[in-house]
């Protein structure tokens, strides 16, 4: 490797370029690359590495529970789910249009998987994403904090392009959870997109959050521009557990 080039790359903090410099130098000699093409390849290597770092940082900032992709999803298990519809959502158009999504259905049908997979695709397209279970969201915003800390935390939930709120309906939420959820929905309404998953029908949300008026206000705004997708079929987790038990017998 040309040591002067390597030293210059380090000083300029071009680590992506540096990581491929030796290979590109050999390639330039072997194939007699024109200077312009050689430089173009080097700069593209640097840009590619920087893009990957941005994606990785945003993925970590999103705090996904699991790293899930659309390719990992078993579309053959519950054939009632429209694959084309989910892939269309993964294009991010609903985020650009500031619309919302609601996945509704019993546990174990892949709602969380697809919500996180759509979130990951959104990150790859340059959007910012934050994933929270409804319990972590409420717990975090109800914790004892200084006013400035609470403002920063609320801003984080409000400013991301896509907020994913998962696991609505697994159990009854603590007191005043409805107030927190209502504030988030109202302030994000028509400004940013929110994707929620619910294991219970929306008619039961009033009981879940112990606040029927708040639930009605949440649904009034959230569903105004929302696409609702109903999940039906068999549970992946129950099926896997049954197969494992059968194999162990």
TIDO-100212 format. One record per residue (C-alpha): x negated, y, z negated; residue in three letters; residue number from 1. Coordinates in Angstrom, 2 decimals, always signed. Example, Ala and Ser with C-alpha at 12.3 -4.5 7.8 and 13.67 -1.06 7.14 Angstrom:
<rec><xx>-12.30</xx><yy>-4.50</yy><zz>-7.80</zz><residu>ALA</residu><num>1</num></rec>
<rec><xx>-13.67</xx><yy>-1.06</yy><zz>-7.14</zz><residu>SER</residu><num>2</num></rec>
This chain:
<rec><xx>+0.00</xx><yy>+0.00</yy><zz>+0.00</zz><residu>UNK</residu><num>1</num></rec>
<rec><xx>-1.19</xx><yy>+3.51</yy><zz>+0.77</zz><residu>UNK</residu><num>2</num></rec>
<rec><xx>-2.05</xx><yy>+4.79</yy><zz>-2.71</zz><residu>UNK</residu><num>3</num></rec>
<rec><xx>-1.65</xx><yy>+8.47</yy><zz>-1.82</zz><residu>UNK</residu><num>4</num></rec>
<rec><xx>+1.86</xx><yy>+7.84</yy><zz>-0.50</zz><residu>UNK</residu><num>5</num></rec>
<rec><xx>+2.73</xx><yy>+5.79</yy><zz>-3.56</zz><residu>UNK</residu><num>6</num></rec>
<rec><xx>+1.44</xx><yy>+8.48</yy><zz>-5.91</zz><residu>UNK</residu><num>7</num></rec>
<rec><xx>+3.41</xx><yy>+11.16</yy><zz>-4.06</zz><residu>UNK</residu><num>8</num></rec>
<rec><xx>+6.57</xx><yy>+9.03</yy><zz>-4.25</zz><residu>UNK</residu><num>9</num></rec>
<rec><xx>+6.14</xx><yy>+8.65</yy><zz>-8.02</zz><residu>UNK</residu><num>10</num></rec>
<rec><xx>+5.65</xx><yy>+12.39</yy><zz>-8.51</zz><residu>UNK</residu><num>11</num></rec>
<rec><xx>+8.77</xx><yy>+13.07</yy><zz>-6.47</zz><residu>UNK</residu><num>12</num></rec>
<rec><xx>+10.65</xx><yy>+10.34</yy><zz>-8.36</zz><residu>UNK</residu><num>13</num></rec>
<rec><xx>+11.46</xx><yy>+8.48</yy><zz>-5.17</zz><residu>UNK</residu><num>14</num></rec>
<rec><xx>+11.59</xx><yy>+5.08</yy><zz>-6.80</zz><residu>UNK</residu><num>15</num></rec>
<rec><xx>+13.88</xx><yy>+3.61</yy><zz>-4.15</zz><residu>UNK</residu><num>16</num></rec>
<rec><xx>+11.46</xx><yy>+4.61</yy><zz>-1.42</zz><residu>UNK</residu><num>17</num></rec>
<rec><xx>+8.54</xx><yy>+3.37</yy><zz>-3.50</zz><residu>UNK</residu><num>18</num></rec>
<rec><xx>+10.08</xx><yy>-0.08</yy><zz>-3.98</zz><residu>UNK</residu><num>19</num></rec>
<rec><xx>+10.13</xx><yy>-0.70</yy><zz>-0.21</zz><residu>UNK</residu><num>20</num></rec>
<rec><xx>+7.12</xx><yy>+1.39</yy><zz>+0.86</zz><residu>UNK</residu><num>21</num></rec>
<rec><xx>+4.74</xx><yy>-1.55</yy><zz>+1.29</zz><residu>UNK</residu><num>22</num></rec>
<rec><xx>+7.28</xx><yy>-3.49</yy><zz>+3.35</zz><residu>UNK</residu><num>23</num></rec>
<rec><xx>+8.07</xx><yy>-0.47</yy><zz>+5.53</zz><residu>UNK</residu><num>24</num></rec>
<rec><xx>+4.36</xx><yy>+0.24</yy><zz>+6.15</zz><residu>UNK</residu><num>25</num></rec>
<rec><xx>+3.82</xx><yy>-3.34</yy><zz>+7.30</zz><residu>UNK</residu><num>26</num></rec>
<rec><xx>+6.97</xx><yy>-3.13</yy><zz>+9.43</zz><residu>UNK</residu><num>27</num></rec>
<rec><xx>+5.77</xx><yy>+0.12</yy><zz>+11.03</zz><residu>UNK</residu><num>28</num></rec>
<rec><xx>+2.42</xx><yy>-1.41</yy><zz>+11.97</zz><residu>UNK</residu><num>29</num></rec>
<rec><xx>+3.83</xx><yy>-4.74</yy><zz>+13.17</zz><residu>UNK</residu><num>30</num></rec>
<rec><xx>+6.57</xx><yy>-3.22</yy><zz>+15.32</zz><residu>UNK</residu><num>31</num></rec>
<rec><xx>+4.82</xx><yy>+0.03</yy><zz>+16.20</zz><residu>UNK</residu><num>32</num></rec>
<rec><xx>+7.71</xx><yy>+2.06</yy><zz>+14.82</zz><residu>UNK</residu><num>33</num></rec>
<rec><xx>+7.93</xx><yy>+5.72</yy><zz>+15.88</zz><residu>UNK</residu><num>34</num></rec>
<rec><xx>+7.31</xx><yy>+8.17</yy><zz>+13.04</zz><residu>UNK</residu><num>35</num></rec>
<rec><xx>+10.92</xx><yy>+9.35</yy><zz>+13.04</zz><residu>UNK</residu><num>36</num></rec>
<rec><xx>+12.28</xx><yy>+5.82</yy><zz>+12.68</zz><residu>UNK</residu><num>37</num></rec>
<rec><xx>+9.79</xx><yy>+4.99</yy><zz>+9.93</zz><residu>UNK</residu><num>38</num></rec>
<rec><xx>+10.77</xx><yy>+8.07</yy><zz>+7.93</zz><residu>UNK</residu><num>39</num></rec>
<rec><xx>+14.47</xx><yy>+7.40</yy><zz>+8.52</zz><residu>UNK</residu><num>40</num></rec>
<rec><xx>+14.13</xx><yy>+3.89</yy><zz>+7.10</zz><residu>UNK</residu><num>41</num></rec>
<rec><xx>+12.23</xx><yy>+5.15</yy><zz>+4.05</zz><residu>UNK</residu><num>42</num></rec>
<rec><xx>+14.77</xx><yy>+7.86</yy><zz>+3.26</zz><residu>UNK</residu><num>43</num></rec>
<rec><xx>+17.65</xx><yy>+5.43</yy><zz>+3.77</zz><residu>UNK</residu><num>44</num></rec>
<rec><xx>+16.06</xx><yy>+3.05</yy><zz>+1.27</zz><residu>UNK</residu><num>45</num></rec>
<rec><xx>+15.92</xx><yy>+5.85</yy><zz>-1.28</zz><residu>UNK</residu><num>46</num></rec>
<rec><xx>+19.54</xx><yy>+6.86</yy><zz>-0.64</zz><residu>UNK</residu><num>47</num></rec>
<rec><xx>+20.71</xx><yy>+3.25</yy><zz>-0.92</zz><residu>UNK</residu><num>48</num></rec>
<rec><xx>+19.01</xx><yy>+2.80</yy><zz>-4.29</zz><residu>UNK</residu><num>49</num></rec>
<rec><xx>+20.48</xx><yy>+6.07</yy><zz>-5.58</zz><residu>UNK</residu><num>50</num></rec>
<rec><xx>+23.96</xx><yy>+5.07</yy><zz>-4.44</zz><residu>UNK</residu><num>51</num></rec>
<rec><xx>+23.60</xx><yy>+1.73</yy><zz>-6.22</zz><residu>UNK</residu><num>52</num></rec>
<rec><xx>+22.53</xx><yy>+3.47</yy><zz>-9.42</zz><residu>UNK</residu><num>53</num></rec>
<rec><xx>+25.53</xx><yy>+5.81</yy><zz>-9.30</zz><residu>UNK</residu><num>54</num></rec>
<rec><xx>+27.88</xx><yy>+2.86</yy><zz>-8.81</zz><residu>UNK</residu><num>55</num></rec>
<rec><xx>+26.27</xx><yy>+0.94</yy><zz>-11.67</zz><residu>UNK</residu><num>56</num></rec>
<rec><xx>+26.49</xx><yy>+3.94</yy><zz>-14.00</zz><residu>UNK</residu><num>57</num></rec>
<rec><xx>+30.13</xx><yy>+4.52</yy><zz>-13.15</zz><residu>UNK</residu><num>58</num></rec>
<rec><xx>+30.84</xx><yy>+0.82</yy><zz>-13.63</zz><residu>UNK</residu><num>59</num></rec>
<rec><xx>+29.31</xx><yy>+0.95</yy><zz>-17.12</zz><residu>UNK</residu><num>60</num></rec>
<rec><xx>+31.16</xx><yy>+4.18</yy><zz>-17.92</zz><residu>UNK</residu><num>61</num></rec>
<rec><xx>+34.43</xx><yy>+2.53</yy><zz>-16.89</zz><residu>UNK</residu><num>62</num></rec>
<rec><xx>+34.04</xx><yy>+0.02</yy><zz>-19.75</zz><residu>UNK</residu><num>63</num></rec>
<rec><xx>+35.74</xx><yy>-2.84</yy><zz>-17.95</zz><residu>UNK</residu><num>64</num></rec>
<rec><xx>+36.53</xx><yy>-5.81</yy><zz>-20.16</zz><residu>UNK</residu><num>65</num></rec>
<rec><xx>+35.35</xx><yy>-8.15</yy><zz>-17.39</zz><residu>UNK</residu><num>66</num></rec>
<rec><xx>+33.69</xx><yy>-7.69</yy><zz>-14.03</zz><residu>UNK</residu><num>67</num></rec>
<rec><xx>+36.47</xx><yy>-8.84</yy><zz>-11.70</zz><residu>UNK</residu><num>68</num></rec>
<rec><xx>+36.63</xx><yy>-8.66</yy><zz>-7.92</zz><residu>UNK</residu><num>69</num></rec>
<rec><xx>+39.32</xx><yy>-9.21</yy><zz>-5.31</zz><residu>UNK</residu><num>70</num></rec>
<rec><xx>+37.21</xx><yy>-11.98</yy><zz>-3.80</zz><residu>UNK</residu><num>71</num></rec>
<rec><xx>+37.24</xx><yy>-13.89</yy><zz>-7.11</zz><residu>UNK</residu><num>72</num></rec>
<rec><xx>+41.03</xx><yy>-13.91</yy><zz>-7.32</zz><residu>UNK</residu><num>73</num></rec>
<rec><xx>+42.81</xx><yy>-17.21</yy><zz>-6.59</zz><residu>UNK</residu><num>74</num></rec>
<rec><xx>+45.48</xx><yy>-16.09</yy><zz>-4.13</zz><residu>UNK</residu><num>75</num></rec>
<rec><xx>+46.66</xx><yy>-19.66</yy><zz>-3.54</zz><residu>UNK</residu><num>76</num></rec>
<rec><xx>+47.77</xx><yy>-20.23</yy><zz>-7.15</zz><residu>UNK</residu><num>77</num></rec>
<rec><xx>+50.78</xx><yy>-17.92</yy><zz>-7.14</zz><residu>UNK</residu><num>78</num></rec>
<rec><xx>+51.66</xx><yy>-17.38</yy><zz>-3.50</zz><residu>UNK</residu><num>79</num></rec>
<rec><xx>+54.43</xx><yy>-14.88</yy><zz>-4.26</zz><residu>UNK</residu><num>80</num></rec>
<rec><xx>+51.89</xx><yy>-12.11</yy><zz>-4.81</zz><residu>UNK</residu><num>81</num></rec>
<rec><xx>+51.37</xx><yy>-10.11</yy><zz>-1.63</zz><residu>UNK</residu><num>82</num></rec>
<rec><xx>+47.66</xx><yy>-10.12</yy><zz>-0.88</zz><residu>UNK</residu><num>83</num></rec>
<rec><xx>+47.92</xx><yy>-7.43</yy><zz>+1.81</zz><residu>UNK</residu><num>84</num></rec>
<rec><xx>+49.69</xx><yy>-5.11</yy><zz>-0.65</zz><residu>UNK</residu><num>85</num></rec>
<rec><xx>+46.92</xx><yy>-5.44</yy><zz>-3.24</zz><residu>UNK</residu><num>86</num></rec>
<rec><xx>+44.19</xx><yy>-4.91</yy><zz>-0.64</zz><residu>UNK</residu><num>87</num></rec>
<rec><xx>+46.00</xx><yy>-1.81</yy><zz>+0.56</zz><residu>UNK</residu><num>88</num></rec>
<rec><xx>+45.96</xx><yy>-0.46</yy><zz>-2.99</zz><residu>UNK</residu><num>89</num></rec>
<rec><xx>+42.24</xx><yy>-1.23</yy><zz>-3.16</zz><residu>UNK</residu><num>90</num></rec>
<rec><xx>+41.64</xx><yy>+1.27</yy><zz>-0.36</zz><residu>UNK</residu><num>91</num></rec>
<rec><xx>+42.17</xx><yy>+3.98</yy><zz>-2.98</zz><residu>UNK</residu><num>92</num></rec>
<rec><xx>+44.84</xx><yy>+5.89</yy><zz>-1.05</zz><residu>UNK</residu><num>93</num></rec>
<rec><xx>+47.11</xx><yy>+5.98</yy><zz>-4.10</zz><residu>UNK</residu><num>94</num></rec>
<rec><xx>+44.29</xx><yy>+7.69</yy><zz>-6.02</zz><residu>UNK</residu><num>95</num></rec>
<rec><xx>+43.81</xx><yy>+10.26</yy><zz>-3.28</zz><residu>UNK</residu><num>96</num></rec>
<rec><xx>+47.56</xx><yy>+10.89</yy><zz>-3.33</zz><residu>UNK</residu><num>97</num></rec>
<rec><xx>+47.60</xx><yy>+11.02</yy><zz>-7.16</zz><residu>UNK</residu><num>98</num></rec>
<rec><xx>+50.20</xx><yy>+8.29</yy><zz>-7.41</zz><residu>UNK</residu><num>99</num></rec>
<rec><xx>+50.49</xx><yy>+5.70</yy><zz>-10.18</zz><residu>UNK</residu><num>100</num></rec>
<rec><xx>+50.72</xx><yy>+1.92</yy><zz>-10.35</zz><residu>UNK</residu><num>101</num></rec>
<rec><xx>+52.56</xx><yy>-0.43</yy><zz>-12.68</zz><residu>UNK</residu><num>102</num></rec>
<rec><xx>+51.92</xx><yy>-4.17</yy><zz>-12.76</zz><residu>UNK</residu><num>103</num></rec>
<rec><xx>+54.70</xx><yy>-5.99</yy><zz>-14.63</zz><residu>UNK</residu><num>104</num></rec>
<rec><xx>+54.98</xx><yy>-9.67</yy><zz>-15.49</zz><residu>UNK</residu><num>105</num></rec>
<rec><xx>+54.29</xx><yy>-12.36</yy><zz>-18.09</zz><residu>UNK</residu><num>106</num></rec>
<rec><xx>+50.75</xx><yy>-12.95</yy><zz>-19.40</zz><residu>UNK</residu><num>107</num></rec>
<rec><xx>+48.31</xx><yy>-15.04</yy><zz>-17.39</zz><residu>UNK</residu><num>108</num></rec>
<rec><xx>+49.35</xx><yy>-14.04</yy><zz>-13.87</zz><residu>UNK</residu><num>109</num></rec>
<rec><xx>+46.30</xx><yy>-11.96</yy><zz>-12.99</zz><residu>UNK</residu><num>110</num></rec>
<rec><xx>+47.45</xx><yy>-8.42</yy><zz>-13.74</zz><residu>UNK</residu><num>111</num></rec>
<rec><xx>+44.31</xx><yy>-7.49</yy><zz>-15.68</zz><residu>UNK</residu><num>112</num></rec>
<rec><xx>+42.06</xx><yy>-9.18</yy><zz>-13.12</zz><residu>UNK</residu><num>113</num></rec>
<rec><xx>+43.54</xx><yy>-7.23</yy><zz>-10.22</zz><residu>UNK</residu><num>114</num></rec>
<rec><xx>+43.70</xx><yy>-3.96</yy><zz>-12.16</zz><residu>UNK</residu><num>115</num></rec>
<rec><xx>+39.98</xx><yy>-4.17</yy><zz>-12.90</zz><residu>UNK</residu><num>116</num></rec>
<rec><xx>+39.18</xx><yy>-5.33</yy><zz>-9.36</zz><residu>UNK</residu><num>117</num></rec>
<rec><xx>+41.01</xx><yy>-2.30</yy><zz>-7.94</zz><residu>UNK</residu><num>118</num></rec>
<rec><xx>+39.11</xx><yy>-0.13</yy><zz>-10.43</zz><residu>UNK</residu><num>119</num></rec>
<rec><xx>+35.79</xx><yy>-1.57</yy><zz>-9.26</zz><residu>UNK</residu><num>120</num></rec>
<rec><xx>+36.68</xx><yy>-0.93</yy><zz>-5.62</zz><residu>UNK</residu><num>121</num></rec>
<rec><xx>+37.62</xx><yy>+2.65</yy><zz>-6.55</zz><residu>UNK</residu><num>122</num></rec>
<rec><xx>+34.18</xx><yy>+3.16</yy><zz>-8.09</zz><residu>UNK</residu><num>123</num></rec>
<rec><xx>+32.50</xx><yy>+1.92</yy><zz>-4.91</zz><residu>UNK</residu><num>124</num></rec>
<rec><xx>+34.46</xx><yy>+4.54</yy><zz>-2.99</zz><residu>UNK</residu><num>125</num></rec>
<rec><xx>+33.21</xx><yy>+7.34</yy><zz>-5.24</zz><residu>UNK</residu><num>126</num></rec>
<rec><xx>+36.04</xx><yy>+7.64</yy><zz>-7.77</zz><residu>UNK</residu><num>127</num></rec>
<rec><xx>+35.59</xx><yy>+7.76</yy><zz>-11.52</zz><residu>UNK</residu><num>128</num></rec>
<rec><xx>+37.43</xx><yy>+5.11</yy><zz>-13.53</zz><residu>UNK</residu><num>129</num></rec>
<rec><xx>+38.13</xx><yy>+4.38</yy><zz>-17.19</zz><residu>UNK</residu><num>130</num></rec>
<rec><xx>+39.54</xx><yy>+1.08</yy><zz>-18.43</zz><residu>UNK</residu><num>131</num></rec>
<rec><xx>+41.26</xx><yy>+0.78</yy><zz>-21.80</zz><residu>UNK</residu><num>132</num></rec>
<rec><xx>+43.53</xx><yy>-1.74</yy><zz>-23.39</zz><residu>UNK</residu><num>133</num></rec>
<rec><xx>+46.54</xx><yy>+0.03</yy><zz>-24.84</zz><residu>UNK</residu><num>134</num></rec>
<rec><xx>+45.35</xx><yy>-0.94</yy><zz>-28.33</zz><residu>UNK</residu><num>135</num></rec>
<rec><xx>+41.84</xx><yy>+0.51</yy><zz>-27.88</zz><residu>UNK</residu><num>136</num></rec>
<rec><xx>+43.28</xx><yy>+3.65</yy><zz>-26.34</zz><residu>UNK</residu><num>137</num></rec>
<rec><xx>+45.69</xx><yy>+4.29</yy><zz>-29.22</zz><residu>UNK</residu><num>138</num></rec>
<rec><xx>+43.16</xx><yy>+3.28</yy><zz>-31.87</zz><residu>UNK</residu><num>139</num></rec>
<rec><xx>+40.53</xx><yy>+5.59</yy><zz>-30.43</zz><residu>UNK</residu><num>140</num></rec>
<rec><xx>+42.80</xx><yy>+8.60</yy><zz>-30.21</zz><residu>UNK</residu><num>141</num></rec>
<rec><xx>+44.27</xx><yy>+8.02</yy><zz>-33.67</zz><residu>UNK</residu><num>142</num></rec>
<rec><xx>+40.92</xx><yy>+7.63</yy><zz>-35.44</zz><residu>UNK</residu><num>143</num></rec>
<rec><xx>+39.70</xx><yy>+10.25</yy><zz>-37.86</zz><residu>UNK</residu><num>144</num></rec>
<rec><xx>+37.73</xx><yy>+12.72</yy><zz>-35.74</zz><residu>UNK</residu><num>145</num></rec>
<rec><xx>+36.83</xx><yy>+16.38</yy><zz>-35.73</zz><residu>UNK</residu><num>146</num></rec>
<rec><xx>+38.95</xx><yy>+18.54</yy><zz>-33.41</zz><residu>UNK</residu><num>147</num></rec>
<rec><xx>+36.01</xx><yy>+18.90</yy><zz>-31.00</zz><residu>UNK</residu><num>148</num></rec>
<rec><xx>+35.41</xx><yy>+15.13</yy><zz>-30.91</zz><residu>UNK</residu><num>149</num></rec>
<rec><xx>+39.08</xx><yy>+14.47</yy><zz>-30.28</zz><residu>UNK</residu><num>150</num></rec>
<rec><xx>+39.14</xx><yy>+17.05</yy><zz>-27.48</zz><residu>UNK</residu><num>151</num></rec>
<rec><xx>+36.13</xx><yy>+15.44</yy><zz>-25.80</zz><residu>UNK</residu><num>152</num></rec>
<rec><xx>+37.69</xx><yy>+11.99</yy><zz>-26.05</zz><residu>UNK</residu><num>153</num></rec>
<rec><xx>+41.01</xx><yy>+13.21</yy><zz>-24.69</zz><residu>UNK</residu><num>154</num></rec>
<rec><xx>+39.23</xx><yy>+15.01</yy><zz>-21.84</zz><residu>UNK</residu><num>155</num></rec>
<rec><xx>+37.50</xx><yy>+11.79</yy><zz>-20.90</zz><residu>UNK</residu><num>156</num></rec>
<rec><xx>+40.87</xx><yy>+10.07</yy><zz>-20.51</zz><residu>UNK</residu><num>157</num></rec>
<rec><xx>+42.33</xx><yy>+13.02</yy><zz>-18.61</zz><residu>UNK</residu><num>158</num></rec>
<rec><xx>+39.54</xx><yy>+13.79</yy><zz>-16.14</zz><residu>UNK</residu><num>159</num></rec>
<rec><xx>+38.82</xx><yy>+10.38</yy><zz>-14.62</zz><residu>UNK</residu><num>160</num></rec>
<rec><xx>+40.33</xx><yy>+9.81</yy><zz>-11.18</zz><residu>UNK</residu><num>161</num></rec>
<rec><xx>+41.85</xx><yy>+6.49</yy><zz>-12.29</zz><residu>UNK</residu><num>162</num></rec>
<rec><xx>+42.84</xx><yy>+5.57</yy><zz>-15.84</zz><residu>UNK</residu><num>163</num></rec>
<rec><xx>+43.66</xx><yy>+1.87</yy><zz>-16.31</zz><residu>UNK</residu><num>164</num></rec>
<rec><xx>+45.81</xx><yy>+1.11</yy><zz>-19.37</zz><residu>UNK</residu><num>165</num></rec>
<rec><xx>+46.01</xx><yy>-2.64</yy><zz>-19.86</zz><residu>UNK</residu><num>166</num></rec>
<rec><xx>+48.04</xx><yy>-5.07</yy><zz>-22.00</zz><residu>UNK</residu><num>167</num></rec>
<rec><xx>+51.15</xx><yy>-3.03</yy><zz>-22.67</zz><residu>UNK</residu><num>168</num></rec>
<rec><xx>+53.66</xx><yy>-5.27</yy><zz>-24.42</zz><residu>UNK</residu><num>169</num></rec>
<rec><xx>+51.42</xx><yy>-7.86</yy><zz>-26.04</zz><residu>UNK</residu><num>170</num></rec>
<rec><xx>+52.57</xx><yy>-6.62</yy><zz>-29.44</zz><residu>UNK</residu><num>171</num></rec>
<rec><xx>+54.29</xx><yy>-3.68</yy><zz>-31.07</zz><residu>UNK</residu><num>172</num></rec>
<rec><xx>+52.14</xx><yy>-0.56</yy><zz>-31.16</zz><residu>UNK</residu><num>173</num></rec>
<rec><xx>+51.34</xx><yy>+1.45</yy><zz>-34.31</zz><residu>UNK</residu><num>174</num></rec>
<rec><xx>+53.32</xx><yy>+4.53</yy><zz>-35.34</zz><residu>UNK</residu><num>175</num></rec>
<rec><xx>+52.90</xx><yy>+7.64</yy><zz>-33.15</zz><residu>UNK</residu><num>176</num></rec>
<rec><xx>+51.44</xx><yy>+5.57</yy><zz>-30.30</zz><residu>UNK</residu><num>177</num></rec>
<rec><xx>+54.29</xx><yy>+6.86</yy><zz>-28.16</zz><residu>UNK</residu><num>178</num></rec>
<rec><xx>+53.19</xx><yy>+10.46</yy><zz>-28.75</zz><residu>UNK</residu><num>179</num></rec>
<rec><xx>+49.65</xx><yy>+9.69</yy><zz>-27.59</zz><residu>UNK</residu><num>180</num></rec>
<rec><xx>+50.78</xx><yy>+7.80</yy><zz>-24.51</zz><residu>UNK</residu><num>181</num></rec>
<rec><xx>+53.30</xx><yy>+10.51</yy><zz>-23.67</zz><residu>UNK</residu><num>182</num></rec>
<rec><xx>+50.66</xx><yy>+13.24</yy><zz>-23.83</zz><residu>UNK</residu><num>183</num></rec>
<rec><xx>+48.33</xx><yy>+11.29</yy><zz>-21.54</zz><residu>UNK</residu><num>184</num></rec>
<rec><xx>+51.05</xx><yy>+10.53</yy><zz>-19.03</zz><residu>UNK</residu><num>185</num></rec>
<rec><xx>+52.39</xx><yy>+14.10</yy><zz>-19.02</zz><residu>UNK</residu><num>186</num></rec>
<rec><xx>+48.97</xx><yy>+15.69</yy><zz>-18.60</zz><residu>UNK</residu><num>187</num></rec>
<rec><xx>+47.85</xx><yy>+13.25</yy><zz>-15.89</zz><residu>UNK</residu><num>188</num></rec>
<rec><xx>+51.20</xx><yy>+13.43</yy><zz>-14.10</zz><residu>UNK</residu><num>189</num></rec>
<rec><xx>+50.62</xx><yy>+14.57</yy><zz>-10.49</zz><residu>UNK</residu><num>190</num></rec>
<rec><xx>+47.00</xx><yy>+15.45</yy><zz>-11.37</zz><residu>UNK</residu><num>191</num></rec>
<rec><xx>+45.30</xx><yy>+12.04</yy><zz>-11.64</zz><residu>UNK</residu><num>192</num></rec>
<rec><xx>+46.29</xx><yy>+8.42</yy><zz>-11.08</zz><residu>UNK</residu><num>193</num></rec>
<rec><xx>+47.11</xx><yy>+5.92</yy><zz>-13.81</zz><residu>UNK</residu><num>194</num></rec>
<rec><xx>+47.39</xx><yy>+2.15</yy><zz>-13.45</zz><residu>UNK</residu><num>195</num></rec>
<rec><xx>+49.23</xx><yy>+0.35</yy><zz>-16.24</zz><residu>UNK</residu><num>196</num></rec>
<rec><xx>+49.86</xx><yy>-3.35</yy><zz>-16.81</zz><residu>UNK</residu><num>197</num></rec>
<rec><xx>+52.80</xx><yy>-4.54</yy><zz>-18.89</zz><residu>UNK</residu><num>198</num></rec>
<rec><xx>+53.70</xx><yy>-8.00</yy><zz>-20.11</zz><residu>UNK</residu><num>199</num></rec>
<rec><xx>+57.21</xx><yy>-6.86</yy><zz>-20.99</zz><residu>UNK</residu><num>200</num></rec>
<rec><xx>+59.98</xx><yy>-5.26</yy><zz>-18.91</zz><residu>UNK</residu><num>201</num></rec>
<rec><xx>+60.07</xx><yy>-1.48</yy><zz>-19.00</zz><residu>UNK</residu><num>202</num></rec>
<rec><xx>+63.48</xx><yy>-1.68</yy><zz>-20.69</zz><residu>UNK</residu><num>203</num></rec>
<rec><xx>+61.69</xx><yy>-2.92</yy><zz>-23.82</zz><residu>UNK</residu><num>204</num></rec>
<rec><xx>+59.09</xx><yy>-0.15</yy><zz>-24.02</zz><residu>UNK</residu><num>205</num></rec>
<rec><xx>+61.16</xx><yy>+1.83</yy><zz>-26.51</zz><residu>UNK</residu><num>206</num></rec>
<rec><xx>+60.96</xx><yy>-1.03</yy><zz>-29.00</zz><residu>UNK</residu><num>207</num></rec>
<rec><xx>+57.28</xx><yy>-1.63</yy><zz>-28.28</zz><residu>UNK</residu><num>208</num></rec>
<rec><xx>+56.25</xx><yy>+1.90</yy><zz>-29.16</zz><residu>UNK</residu><num>209</num></rec>
<rec><xx>+58.91</xx><yy>+2.41</yy><zz>-31.83</zz><residu>UNK</residu><num>210</num></rec>
<rec><xx>+60.06</xx><yy>+5.57</yy><zz>-30.09</zz><residu>UNK</residu><num>211</num></rec>
<rec><xx>+62.89</xx><yy>+5.31</yy><zz>-27.57</zz><residu>UNK</residu><num>212</num></rec>
<rec><xx>+62.90</xx><yy>+9.03</yy><zz>-26.58</zz><residu>UNK</residu><num>213</num></rec>
<rec><xx>+59.13</xx><yy>+8.99</yy><zz>-26.02</zz><residu>UNK</residu><num>214</num></rec>
<rec><xx>+59.40</xx><yy>+5.81</yy><zz>-23.96</zz><residu>UNK</residu><num>215</num></rec>
<rec><xx>+62.12</xx><yy>+7.38</yy><zz>-21.81</zz><residu>UNK</residu><num>216</num></rec>
<rec><xx>+59.99</xx><yy>+10.50</yy><zz>-21.22</zz><residu>UNK</residu><num>217</num></rec>
<rec><xx>+56.92</xx><yy>+8.37</yy><zz>-20.40</zz><residu>UNK</residu><num>218</num></rec>
<rec><xx>+58.80</xx><yy>+6.28</yy><zz>-17.87</zz><residu>UNK</residu><num>219</num></rec>
<rec><xx>+60.52</xx><yy>+9.31</yy><zz>-16.35</zz><residu>UNK</residu><num>220</num></rec>
<rec><xx>+57.20</xx><yy>+10.84</yy><zz>-15.36</zz><residu>UNK</residu><num>221</num></rec>
<rec><xx>+55.13</xx><yy>+7.72</yy><zz>-14.84</zz><residu>UNK</residu><num>222</num></rec>
<rec><xx>+57.61</xx><yy>+6.03</yy><zz>-12.52</zz><residu>UNK</residu><num>223</num></rec>
<rec><xx>+58.33</xx><yy>+9.16</yy><zz>-10.50</zz><residu>UNK</residu><num>224</num></rec>
<rec><xx>+55.41</xx><yy>+8.57</yy><zz>-8.12</zz><residu>UNK</residu><num>225</num></rec>
<rec><xx>+54.58</xx><yy>+5.01</yy><zz>-9.17</zz><residu>UNK</residu><num>226</num></rec>
<rec><xx>+54.48</xx><yy>+1.82</yy><zz>-7.17</zz><residu>UNK</residu><num>227</num></rec>
<rec><xx>+55.82</xx><yy>-1.06</yy><zz>-9.27</zz><residu>UNK</residu><num>228</num></rec>
<rec><xx>+54.58</xx><yy>-4.58</yy><zz>-8.52</zz><residu>UNK</residu><num>229</num></rec>
<rec><xx>+56.32</xx><yy>-7.51</yy><zz>-10.17</zz><residu>UNK</residu><num>230</num></rec>
<rec><xx>+54.15</xx><yy>-10.53</yy><zz>-11.00</zz><residu>UNK</residu><num>231</num></rec>
<rec><xx>+55.87</xx><yy>-13.92</yy><zz>-11.16</zz><residu>UNK</residu><num>232</num></rec>
<rec><xx>+54.72</xx><yy>-17.52</yy><zz>-11.22</zz><residu>UNK</residu><num>233</num></rec>
<rec><xx>+52.63</xx><yy>-19.82</yy><zz>-13.39</zz><residu>UNK</residu><num>234</num></rec>
<rec><xx>+49.99</xx><yy>-18.79</yy><zz>-15.91</zz><residu>UNK</residu><num>235</num></rec>
<rec><xx>+46.38</xx><yy>-19.24</yy><zz>-14.81</zz><residu>UNK</residu><num>236</num></rec>
<rec><xx>+45.20</xx><yy>-19.63</yy><zz>-18.39</zz><residu>UNK</residu><num>237</num></rec>
<rec><xx>+47.82</xx><yy>-22.21</yy><zz>-19.33</zz><residu>UNK</residu><num>238</num></rec>
<rec><xx>+47.05</xx><yy>-24.16</yy><zz>-16.16</zz><residu>UNK</residu><num>239</num></rec>
<rec><xx>+43.31</xx><yy>-24.17</yy><zz>-16.88</zz><residu>UNK</residu><num>240</num></rec>
<rec><xx>+43.92</xx><yy>-25.20</yy><zz>-20.49</zz><residu>UNK</residu><num>241</num></rec>
<rec><xx>+46.15</xx><yy>-28.06</yy><zz>-19.39</zz><residu>UNK</residu><num>242</num></rec>
<rec><xx>+43.57</xx><yy>-29.25</yy><zz>-16.88</zz><residu>UNK</residu><num>243</num></rec>
<rec><xx>+40.78</xx><yy>-29.08</yy><zz>-19.45</zz><residu>UNK</residu><num>244</num></rec>
<rec><xx>+42.85</xx><yy>-31.02</yy><zz>-21.97</zz><residu>UNK</residu><num>245</num></rec>
<rec><xx>+43.68</xx><yy>-33.63</yy><zz>-19.34</zz><residu>UNK</residu><num>246</num></rec>
<rec><xx>+40.02</xx><yy>-33.97</yy><zz>-18.36</zz><residu>UNK</residu><num>247</num></rec>
<rec><xx>+38.97</xx><yy>-34.38</yy><zz>-21.99</zz><residu>UNK</residu><num>248</num></rec>
<rec><xx>+41.58</xx><yy>-37.08</yy><zz>-22.65</zz><residu>UNK</residu><num>249</num></rec>
